[in-house]
Amino acid sequence: MKKSIYSILRGKFLISDDSFKNWRIIIFVSFLAIIMIASSHKADEKVHEIARLTNEVKELRSAFVDGRSKLMRLKMESTIINKVAEKEIYISEVPPTKIRIKTQEK
């Protein structure tokens, strides 16, 4: 038992006569480990990108709602009356009338 553990620690299974089988398995397992690590890094990158885009969408949505509420306040008649009153333009007391022009037929 001691000899087998000692031989594994010394690496005798890598330099023996039938070590080609062992090397193939070691290289294959190493290759699979590299692929697994790379795919997990890609998955983590995608998760971070999704989180960043979600935050950006939330910010843009709140900016849109804020802009829309400002526009609604600016479009109100009372706001327009106050803005125009600053320039000394007031609402007409007389309602507008239609002007009709009759065309002469020749």
N, CA, C and O atoms as CSV, one atom per row, in Angstrom:
chain,resi,resn,atom,element,x,y,z
A,1,MET,N,N,0.827,-1.189,0.000
A,1,MET,CA,C,0.000,0.000,0.000
A,1,MET,C,C,0.871,1.253,0.000
A,1,MET,O,O,0.612,2.205,-0.736
A,2,LYS,N,N,1.929,1.237,0.854
A,2,LYS,CA,C,2.819,2.383,0.908
A,2,LYS,C,C,3.553,2.579,-0.417
A,2,LYS,O,O,3.772,3.704,-0.865
A,3,LYS,N,N,3.927,1.459,-1.029
A,3,LYS,CA,C,4.656,1.554,-2.296
A,3,LYS,C,C,3.787,2.135,-3.398
A,3,LYS,O,O,4.272,2.906,-4.226
A,4,SER,N,N,2.493,1.770,-3.422
A,4,SER,CA,C,1.620,2.286,-4.481
A,4,SER,C,C,1.372,3.785,-4.299
A,4,SER,O,O,1.365,4.527,-5.282
A,5,ILE,N,N,1.171,4.238,-3.076
A,5,ILE,CA,C,0.981,5.675,-2.837
A,5,ILE,C,C,2.271,6.417,-3.160
A,5,ILE,O,O,2.242,7.484,-3.773
A,6,TYR,N,N,3.394,5.858,-2.750
A,6,TYR,CA,C,4.684,6.491,-3.006
A,6,TYR,C,C,4.965,6.545,-4.513
A,6,TYR,O,O,5.524,7.525,-5.005
A,7,SER,N,N,4.583,5.506,-5.235
A,7,SER,CA,C,4.820,5.507,-6.687
A,7,SER,C,C,3.911,6.517,-7.398
A,7,SER,O,O,4.307,7.113,-8.400
A,8,ILE,N,N,2.704,6.704,-6.881
A,8,ILE,CA,C,1.807,7.711,-7.475
A,8,ILE,C,C,2.356,9.107,-7.221
A,8,ILE,O,O,2.361,9.959,-8.109
A,9,LEU,N,N,2.819,9.329,-5.992
A,9,LEU,CA,C,3.384,10.643,-5.669
A,9,LEU,C,C,4.659,10.923,-6.458
A,9,LEU,O,O,4.917,12.069,-6.825
A,10,ARG,N,N,5.438,9.918,-6.715
A,10,ARG,CA,C,6.668,10.095,-7.482
A,10,ARG,C,C,6.387,10.231,-8.977
A,10,ARG,O,O,7.250,10.703,-9.717
A,11,GLY,N,N,5.208,9.830,-9.436
A,11,GLY,CA,C,4.851,9.951,-10.838
A,11,GLY,C,C,5.314,8.804,-11.690
A,11,GLY,O,O,5.524,8.968,-12.892
A,12,LYS,N,N,5.477,7.640,-11.090
A,12,LYS,CA,C,5.943,6.479,-11.853
A,12,LYS,C,C,4.931,6.062,-12.921
A,12,LYS,O,O,5.308,5.476,-13.935
A,13,PHE,N,N,3.637,6.364,-12.697
A,13,PHE,CA,C,2.629,5.968,-13.683
A,13,PHE,C,C,2.745,6.806,-14.962
A,13,PHE,O,O,2.172,6.452,-15.992
A,14,LEU,N,N,3.484,7.913,-14.893
A,14,LEU,CA,C,3.655,8.758,-16.075
A,14,LEU,C,C,4.884,8.370,-16.899
A,14,LEU,O,O,4.979,8.724,-18.074
A,15,ILE,N,N,5.817,7.650,-16.290
A,15,ILE,CA,C,7.048,7.319,-17.019
A,15,ILE,C,C,7.230,5.823,-17.252
A,15,ILE,O,O,8.258,5.393,-17.774
A,16,SER,N,N,6.249,5.046,-16.872
A,16,SER,CA,C,6.368,3.600,-17.085
A,16,SER,C,C,6.168,3.266,-18.559
A,16,SER,O,O,5.912,4.153,-19.373
A,17,ASP,N,N,6.282,2.008,-18.893
A,17,ASP,CA,C,6.201,1.574,-20.294
A,17,ASP,C,C,4.807,1.756,-20.882
A,17,ASP,O,O,4.688,2.104,-22.056
A,18,ASP,N,N,3.767,1.535,-20.119
A,18,ASP,CA,C,2.401,1.686,-20.627
A,18,ASP,C,C,1.790,3.037,-20.221
A,18,ASP,O,O,0.581,3.139,-20.011
A,19,SER,N,N,2.612,4.041,-20.117
A,19,SER,CA,C,2.138,5.355,-19.661
A,19,SER,C,C,1.390,6.128,-20.750
A,19,SER,O,O,0.763,7.148,-20.462
A,20,PHE,N,N,1.451,5.653,-21.994
A,20,PHE,CA,C,0.763,6.371,-23.074
A,20,PHE,C,C,-0.737,6.461,-22.810
A,20,PHE,O,O,-1.347,7.492,-23.092
A,21,LYS,N,N,-1.344,5.399,-22.273
A,21,LYS,CA,C,-2.771,5.415,-21.923
A,21,LYS,C,C,-3.044,6.484,-20.871
A,21,LYS,O,O,-4.019,7.229,-20.970
A,22,ASN,N,N,-2.192,6.552,-19.879
A,22,ASN,CA,C,-2.378,7.534,-18.808
A,22,ASN,C,C,-2.261,8.963,-19.333
A,22,ASN,O,O,-3.038,9.839,-18.954
A,23,TRP,N,N,-1.292,9.183,-20.200
A,23,TRP,CA,C,-1.120,10.535,-20.750
A,23,TRP,C,C,-2.334,10.951,-21.573
A,23,TRP,O,O,-2.773,12.099,-21.494
A,24,ARG,N,N,-2.871,10.036,-22.354
A,24,ARG,CA,C,-4.065,10.366,-23.149
A,24,ARG,C,C,-5.223,10.766,-22.255
A,24,ARG,O,O,-5.915,11.744,-22.538
A,25,ILE,N,N,-5.439,10.033,-21.195
A,25,ILE,CA,C,-6.548,10.347,-20.284
A,25,ILE,C,C,-6.306,11.687,-19.581
A,25,ILE,O,O,-7.223,12.497,-19.442
A,26,ILE,N,N,-5.069,11.912,-19.141
A,26,ILE,CA,C,-4.747,13.168,-18.459
A,26,ILE,C,C,-4.947,14.354,-19.391
A,26,ILE,O,O,-5.504,15.373,-18.982
A,27,ILE,N,N,-4.504,14.236,-20.625
A,27,ILE,CA,C,-4.673,15.338,-21.590
A,27,ILE,C,C,-6.149,15.548,-21.904
A,27,ILE,O,O,-6.599,16.688,-22.016
A,28,PHE,N,N,-6.906,14.465,-22.049
A,28,PHE,CA,C,-8.333,14.582,-22.328
A,28,PHE,C,C,-9.073,15.259,-21.172
A,28,PHE,O,O,-9.897,16.145,-21.399
A,29,VAL,N,N,-8.786,14.850,-19.951
A,29,VAL,CA,C,-9.431,15.456,-18.777
A,29,VAL,C,C,-9.037,16.926,-18.649
A,29,VAL,O,O,-9.873,17.764,-18.309
A,30,SER,N,N,-7.778,17.242,-18.916
A,30,SER,CA,C,-7.332,18.646,-18.873
A,30,SER,C,C,-8.053,19.480,-19.921
A,30,SER,O,O,-8.461,20.608,-19.643
A,31,PHE,N,N,-8.213,18.939,-21.118
A,31,PHE,CA,C,-8.920,19.643,-22.182
A,31,PHE,C,C,-10.378,19.903,-21.790
A,31,PHE,O,O,-10.893,21.001,-21.997
A,32,LEU,N,N,-11.034,18.897,-21.229
A,32,LEU,CA,C,-12.413,19.070,-20.771
A,32,LEU,C,C,-12.513,20.114,-19.654
A,32,LEU,O,O,-13.468,20.889,-19.615
A,33,ALA,N,N,-11.538,20.137,-18.756
A,33,ALA,CA,C,-11.537,21.129,-17.675
A,33,ALA,C,C,-11.382,22.546,-18.244
A,33,ALA,O,O,-12.036,23.476,-17.771
A,34,ILE,N,N,-10.537,22.711,-19.237
A,34,ILE,CA,C,-10.350,24.033,-19.864
A,34,ILE,C,C,-11.637,24.479,-20.552
A,34,ILE,O,O,-12.023,25.644,-20.450
A,35,ILE,N,N,-12.294,23.569,-21.245
A,35,ILE,CA,C,-13.561,23.910,-21.909
A,35,ILE,C,C,-14.622,24.281,-20.877
A,35,ILE,O,O,-15.377,25.232,-21.082
A,36,MET,N,N,-14.686,23.541,-19.771
A,36,MET,CA,C,-15.671,23.835,-18.737
A,36,MET,C,C,-15.414,25.208,-18.103
A,36,MET,O,O,-16.357,25.962,-17.863
A,37,ILE,N,N,-14.172,25.529,-17.836
A,37,ILE,CA,C,-13.834,26.832,-17.249
A,37,ILE,C,C,-14.180,27.959,-18.212
A,37,ILE,O,O,-14.729,28.981,-17.800
A,38,ALA,N,N,-13.864,27.782,-19.491
A,38,ALA,CA,C,-14.163,28.825,-20.479
A,38,ALA,C,C,-15.667,29.035,-20.621
A,38,ALA,O,O,-16.123,30.175,-20.720
A,39,SER,N,N,-16.435,27.965,-20.632
A,39,SER,CA,C,-17.885,28.124,-20.783
A,39,SER,C,C,-18.504,28.772,-19.549
A,39,SER,O,O,-19.456,29.543,-19.675
A,40,SER,N,N,-17.985,28.477,-18.363
A,40,SER,CA,C,-18.523,29.129,-17.165
A,40,SER,C,C,-18.186,30.616,-17.161
A,40,SER,O,O,-18.996,31.425,-16.707
A,41,HIS,N,N,-17.001,30.996,-17.660
A,41,HIS,CA,C,-16.656,32.419,-17.771
A,41,HIS,C,C,-17.576,33.127,-18.761
A,41,HIS,O,O,-18.009,34.252,-18.512
A,42,LYS,N,N,-17.869,32.487,-19.859
A,42,LYS,CA,C,-18.796,33.086,-20.838
A,42,LYS,C,C,-20.184,33.255,-20.242
A,42,LYS,O,O,-20.834,34.276,-20.467
A,43,ALA,N,N,-20.644,32.269,-19.487
A,43,ALA,CA,C,-21.961,32.366,-18.853
A,43,ALA,C,C,-21.989,33.506,-17.838
A,43,ALA,O,O,-22.976,34.236,-17.756
A,44,ASP,N,N,-20.915,33.663,-17.067
A,44,ASP,CA,C,-20.844,34.764,-16.104
A,44,ASP,C,C,-20.863,36.117,-16.813
A,44,ASP,O,O,-21.523,37.050,-16.356
A,45,GLU,N,N,-20.148,36.223,-17.916
A,45,GLU,CA,C,-20.147,37.476,-18.689
A,45,GLU,C,C,-21.554,37.805,-19.175
A,45,GLU,O,O,-21.976,38.961,-19.121
A,46,LYS,N,N,-22.273,36.809,-19.643
A,46,LYS,CA,C,-23.630,37.043,-20.135
A,46,LYS,C,C,-24.557,37.468,-18.998
A,46,LYS,O,O,-25.418,38.326,-19.193
A,47,VAL,N,N,-24.392,36.880,-17.817
A,47,VAL,CA,C,-25.216,37.261,-16.672
A,47,VAL,C,C,-24.956,38.717,-16.295
A,47,VAL,O,O,-25.893,39.464,-16.014
A,48,HIS,N,N,-23.690,39.119,-16.288
A,48,HIS,CA,C,-23.354,40.509,-15.964
A,48,HIS,C,C,-23.892,41.468,-17.025
A,48,HIS,O,O,-24.371,42.552,-16.694
A,49,GLU,N,N,-23.817,41.077,-18.283
A,49,GLU,CA,C,-24.341,41.920,-19.368
A,49,GLU,C,C,-25.858,42.074,-19.244
A,49,GLU,O,O,-26.389,43.166,-19.442
A,50,ILE,N,N,-26.547,40.997,-18.922
A,50,ILE,CA,C,-28.007,41.061,-18.757
A,50,ILE,C,C,-28.364,41.976,-17.592
A,50,ILE,O,O,-29.308,42.761,-17.692
A,51,ALA,N,N,-27.632,41.889,-16.500
A,51,ALA,CA,C,-27.899,42.752,-15.341
A,51,ALA,C,C,-27.658,44.215,-15.694
A,51,ALA,O,O,-28.434,45.086,-15.302
A,52,ARG,N,N,-26.581,44.488,-16.438
A,52,ARG,CA,C,-26.284,45.867,-16.835
A,52,ARG,C,C,-27.375,46.417,-17.751
A,52,ARG,O,O,-27.810,47.557,-17.589
A,53,LEU,N,N,-27.810,45.613,-18.701
A,53,LEU,CA,C,-28.846,46.067,-19.620
A,53,LEU,C,C,-30.182,46.259,-18.909
A,53,LEU,O,O,-30.939,47.167,-19.252
A,54,THR,N,N,-30.478,45.419,-17.929
A,54,THR,CA,C,-31.715,45.575,-17.161
A,54,THR,C,C,-31.706,46.892,-16.397
A,54,THR,O,O,-32.712,47.601,-16.366
A,55,ASN,N,N,-30.576,47.222,-15.784
A,55,ASN,CA,C,-30.472,48.500,-15.076
A,55,ASN,C,C,-30.605,49.675,-16.037
A,55,ASN,O,O,-31.240,50.678,-15.713
A,56,GLU,N,N,-30.007,49.551,-17.213
A,56,GLU,CA,C,-30.100,50.627,-18.201
A,56,GLU,C,C,-31.541,50.820,-18.669
A,56,GLU,O,O,-31.987,51.952,-18.857
A,57,VAL,N,N,-32.264,49.727,-18.855
A,57,VAL,CA,C,-33.669,49.817,-19.264
A,57,VAL,C,C,-34.493,50.508,-18.182
A,57,VAL,O,O,-35.355,51.332,-18.491
A,58,LYS,N,N,-34.235,50.179,-16.917
A,58,LYS,CA,C,-34.958,50.817,-15.819
A,58,LYS,C,C,-34.691,52.311,-15.783
A,58,LYS,O,O,-35.611,53.101,-15.575
A,59,GLU,N,N,-33.428,52.710,-15.986
A,59,GLU,CA,C,-33.085,54.129,-15.991
A,59,GLU,C,C,-33.758,54.852,-17.155
A,59,GLU,O,O,-34.296,55.946,-16.981
A,60,LEU,N,N,-33.729,54.249,-18.332
A,60,LEU,CA,C,-34.344,54.889,-19.495
A,60,LEU,C,C,-35.853,54.983,-19.335
A,60,LEU,O,O,-36.456,55.976,-19.741
A,61,ARG,N,N,-36.473,53.959,-18.749
A,61,ARG,CA,C,-37.912,53.990,-18.530
A,61,ARG,C,C,-38.285,55.102,-17.546
A,61,ARG,O,O,-39.277,55.801,-17.751
A,62,SER,N,N,-37.499,55.267,-16.487
A,62,SER,CA,C,-37.802,56.328,-15.522
A,62,SER,C,C,-37.579,57.701,-16.144
A,62,SER,O,O,-38.324,58.637,-15.857
A,63,ALA,N,N,-36.556,57.831,-16.998
A,63,ALA,CA,C,-36.338,59.107,-17.693
A,63,ALA,C,C,-37.499,59.402,-18.639
A,63,ALA,O,O,-37.922,60.552,-18.759
A,64,PHE,N,N,-38.015,58.377,-19.308
A,64,PHE,CA,C,-39.150,58.562,-20.212
A,64,PHE,C,C,-40.390,59.015,-19.447
A,64,PHE,O,O,-41.089,59.937,-19.869
A,65,VAL,N,N,-40.657,58.358,-18.314
A,65,VAL,CA,C,-41.828,58.722,-17.515
A,65,VAL,C,C,-41.682,60.143,-16.981
A,65,VAL,O,O,-42.651,60.902,-16.964
A,66,ASP,N,N,-40.485,60.506,-16.548
A,66,ASP,CA,C,-40.237,61.859,-16.047
A,66,ASP,C,C,-40.444,62.889,-17.157
A,66,ASP,O,O,-41.080,63.918,-16.933
A,67,GLY,N,N,-39.917,62.624,-18.339
A,67,GLY,CA,C,-40.104,63.542,-19.469
A,67,GLY,C,C,-41.558,63.672,-19.877
A,67,GLY,O,O,-42.023,64.765,-20.201
A,68,ARG,N,N,-42.278,62.555,-19.861
A,68,ARG,CA,C,-43.690,62.591,-20.229
A,68,ARG,C,C,-44.501,63.406,-19.218
A,68,ARG,O,O,-45.402,64.147,-19.609
A,69,SER,N,N,-44.192,63.278,-17.924
A,69,SER,CA,C,-44.931,64.047,-16.915
A,69,SER,C,C,-44.618,65.541,-17.033
A,69,SER,O,O,-45.502,66.378,-16.849
A,70,LYS,N,N,-43.355,65.877,-17.341
A,70,LYS,CA,C,-43.010,67.295,-17.558
A,70,LYS,C,C,-43.769,67.850,-18.763
A,70,LYS,O,O,-44.271,68.973,-18.719
A,71,LEU,N,N,-43.852,67.073,-19.824
A,71,LEU,CA,C,-44.573,67.510,-21.017
A,71,LEU,C,C,-46.051,67.724,-20.712
A,71,LEU,O,O,-46.646,68.694,-21.180
A,72,MET,N,N,-46.638,66.837,-19.942
A,72,MET,CA,C,-48.057,66.987,-19.589
A,72,MET,C,C,-48.281,68.272,-18.789
A,72,MET,O,O,-49.275,68.968,-18.993
A,73,ARG,N,N,-47.349,68.587,-17.874
A,73,ARG,CA,C,-47.487,69.823,-17.107
A,73,ARG,C,C,-47.322,71.050,-18.005
A,73,ARG,O,O,-48.016,72.050,-17.824
A,74,LEU,N,N,-46.403,70.976,-18.975
A,74,LEU,CA,C,-46.185,72.115,-19.870
A,74,LEU,C,C,-47.353,72.328,-20.822
A,74,LEU,O,O,-47.605,73.457,-21.243
A,75,LYS,N,N,-48.066,71.266,-21.168
A,75,LYS,CA,C,-49.183,71.379,-22.102
A,75,LYS,C,C,-50.472,71.865,-21.449
A,75,LYS,O,O,-51.439,72.173,-22.146
A,76,MET,N,N,-50.497,71.936,-20.115
A,76,MET,CA,C,-51.726,72.365,-19.438
A,76,MET,C,C,-52.006,73.836,-19.742
A,76,MET,O,O,-51.088,74.648,-19.863
A,77,GLU,N,N,-53.287,74.159,-19.863
A,77,GLU,CA,C,-53.698,75.503,-20.254
A,77,GLU,C,C,-53.237,76.545,-19.241
A,77,GLU,O,O,-52.839,77.643,-19.629
A,78,SER,N,N,-53.282,76.225,-17.967
A,78,SER,CA,C,-52.870,77.185,-16.944
A,78,SER,C,C,-51.381,77.521,-17.060
A,78,SER,O,O,-50.989,78.670,-16.856
A,79,THR,N,N,-50.560,76.534,-17.383
A,79,THR,CA,C,-49.127,76.781,-17.558
A,79,THR,C,C,-48.881,77.675,-18.769
A,79,THR,O,O,-48.064,78.594,-18.720
A,80,ILE,N,N,-49.591,77.397,-19.844
A,80,ILE,CA,C,-49.422,78.206,-21.055
A,80,ILE,C,C,-49.863,79.642,-20.801
A,80,ILE,O,O,-49.207,80.579,-21.255
A,81,ILE,N,N,-50.974,79.823,-20.077
A,81,ILE,CA,C,-51.461,81.177,-19.771
A,81,ILE,C,C,-50.424,81.925,-18.946
A,81,ILE,O,O,-50.162,83.098,-19.212
A,82,ASN,N,N,-49.834,81.279,-17.961
A,82,ASN,CA,C,-48.822,81.944,-17.132
A,82,ASN,C,C,-47.584,82.308,-17.937
A,82,ASN,O,O,-47.042,83.399,-17.757
A,83,LYS,N,N,-47.121,81.431,-18.817
A,83,LYS,CA,C,-45.938,81.705,-19.630
A,83,LYS,C,C,-46.184,82.865,-20.595
A,83,LYS,O,O,-45.306,83.701,-20.808
A,84,VAL,N,N,-47.382,82.909,-21.175
A,84,VAL,CA,C,-47.701,83.964,-22.141
A,84,VAL,C,C,-47.948,85.285,-21.418
A,84,VAL,O,O,-47.663,86.349,-21.968
A,85,ALA,N,N,-48.471,85.232,-20.195
A,85,ALA,CA,C,-48.722,86.451,-19.426
A,85,ALA,C,C,-47.414,87.156,-19.077
A,85,ALA,O,O,-47.401,88.378,-18.929
A,86,GLU,N,N,-46.336,86.431,-18.944
A,86,GLU,CA,C,-45.026,87.045,-18.686
A,86,GLU,C,C,-44.608,87.944,-19.842
A,86,GLU,O,O,-43.894,88.925,-19.635
A,87,LYS,N,N,-45.038,87.626,-21.038
A,87,LYS,CA,C,-44.710,88.427,-22.222
A,87,LYS,C,C,-45.808,89.443,-22.532
A,87,LYS,O,O,-45.846,90.026,-23.616
A,88,GLU,N,N,-46.699,89.645,-21.562
A,88,GLU,CA,C,-47.809,90.595,-21.644
A,88,GLU,C,C,-48.746,90.303,-22.807
A,88,GLU,O,O,-49.210,91.214,-23.493
A,89,ILE,N,N,-49.010,89.050,-23.014
A,89,ILE,CA,C,-50.011,88.610,-23.981
A,89,ILE,C,C,-51.104,87.940,-23.172
A,89,ILE,O,O,-50.846,87.009,-22.410
A,90,TYR,N,N,-52.320,88.417,-23.343
A,90,TYR,CA,C,-53.415,87.901,-22.517
A,90,TYR,C,C,-54.468,87.238,-23.398
A,90,TYR,O,O,-54.458,87.377,-24.621
A,91,ILE,N,N,-55.367,86.520,-22.753
A,91,ILE,CA,C,-56.443,85.830,-23.462
A,91,ILE,C,C,-57.447,86.859,-23.954
A,91,ILE,O,O,-57.771,87.820,-23.256
A,92,SER,N,N,-57.920,86.644,-25.139
A,92,SER,CA,C,-58.914,87.541,-25.722
A,92,SER,C,C,-60.243,87.385,-25.005
A,92,SER,O,O,-60.668,86.280,-24.669
A,93,GLU,N,N,-60.891,88.530,-24.780
A,93,GLU,CA,C,-62.207,88.513,-24.123
A,93,GLU,C,C,-63.313,88.209,-25.140
A,93,GLU,O,O,-64.371,87.685,-24.793
A,94,VAL,N,N,-63.041,88.549,-26.386
A,94,VAL,CA,C,-64.027,88.341,-27.458
A,94,VAL,C,C,-63.658,87.046,-28.175
A,94,VAL,O,O,-62.513,86.877,-28.596
A,95,PRO,N,N,-64.600,86.147,-28.316
A,95,PRO,CA,C,-64.280,84.904,-29.015
A,95,PRO,C,C,-64.038,85.165,-30.505
A,95,PRO,O,O,-64.590,86.114,-31.062
A,96,PRO,N,N,-63.242,84.355,-31.134
A,96,PRO,CA,C,-62.942,84.554,-32.556
A,96,PRO,C,C,-64.165,84.285,-33.436
A,96,PRO,O,O,-65.041,83.494,-33.087
A,97,THR,N,N,-64.197,84.956,-34.572
A,97,THR,CA,C,-65.280,84.735,-35.544
A,97,THR,C,C,-64.660,84.295,-36.863
A,97,THR,O,O,-63.506,84.603,-37.162
A,98,LYS,N,N,-65.447,83.574,-37.641
A,98,LYS,CA,C,-64.972,83.114,-38.933
A,98,LYS,C,C,-65.176,84.201,-39.967
A,98,LYS,O,O,-66.211,84.867,-39.997
A,99,ILE,N,N,-64.193,84.366,-40.796
A,99,ILE,CA,C,-64.292,85.317,-41.898
A,99,ILE,C,C,-64.557,84.502,-43.147
A,99,ILE,O,O,-63.806,83.592,-43.499
A,100,ARG,N,N,-65.657,84.858,-43.810
A,100,ARG,CA,C,-66.006,84.133,-45.039
A,100,ARG,C,C,-65.885,85.081,-46.218
A,100,ARG,O,O,-66.394,86.202,-46.188
A,101,ILE,N,N,-65.227,84.630,-47.221
A,101,ILE,CA,C,-65.067,85.424,-48.442
A,101,ILE,C,C,-65.868,84.768,-49.520
A,101,ILE,O,O,-65.709,83.581,-49.804
A,102,LYS,N,N,-66.750,85.567,-50.132
A,102,LYS,CA,C,-67.548,85.042,-51.232
A,102,LYS,C,C,-66.802,85.302,-52.518
A,102,LYS,O,O,-66.350,86.417,-52.775
A,103,THR,N,N,-66.679,84.281,-53.313
A,103,THR,CA,C,-65.999,84.444,-54.590
A,103,THR,C,C,-66.989,84.880,-55.652
A,103,THR,O,O,-68.134,84.429,-55.672
A,104,GLN,N,N,-66.549,85.744,-56.515
A,104,GLN,CA,C,-67.420,86.214,-57.604
A,104,GLN,C,C,-67.241,85.286,-58.797
A,104,GLN,O,O,-66.125,84.973,-59.211
A,105,GLU,N,N,-68.368,84.860,-59.329
A,105,GLU,CA,C,-68.329,84.013,-60.513
A,105,GLU,C,C,-68.397,84.874,-61.728
A,105,GLU,O,O,-69.182,85.823,-61.730
A,106,LYS,N,N,-67.662,84.632,-62.737
A,106,LYS,CA,C,-67.644,85.440,-63.947
A,106,LYS,C,C,-68.440,84.834,-65.037
A,106,LYS,O,O,-68.524,85.399,-66.128
